Each structure stands twice: as structure tokens, then as C-alpha cells.
Amino acid sequence: MKNHLDDNKPIFLQIKEHLEDSIINDSIKAGERVPSTNEFAAFYKINPATAAKGINELVAEEILY
């Protein structure tokens, strides 16, 4: 995970983009577990609902399940 978040972009979007980048560059392999909403929330000290929004967008796009 990136060590910091950009104040100029929505947090949920940064989480979504981080996961997409990790999938594209093969850091996260097909079928592999991604960090949970609670893991993102604890790491970045954010609300789990914010992390869930980024993850749920990838689920809606059928990138994650």
C-alpha cells in the first residue's frame, strides 16, 4: 500500500486506483485476496465505509469479487 494519501483526490478513488494498479502490475495476482476494508481503514486511519466505497466500485466493475 502507498504510505500516504493525496489530499487533492477522494480517498475512495485513491484506494480503487491503488488496487487497479496492483492488479495491472501483477502485485496482486488473479484469485489472490486483496486488503480488507478494515485493513485499509487501519492503515490509512480512515473510516471503513470510505475504503469499502473504493472496493465496491471494483466489485461493481467485476474486477473484484
Secondary structure, 3 states (H helix, E strand, C coil): CCCCCCCCCCHHHHHHHHHHHHHHCCCCCCCCCCCCHHHHHHHHCCCHHHHHHHHHHHHHCCCCC
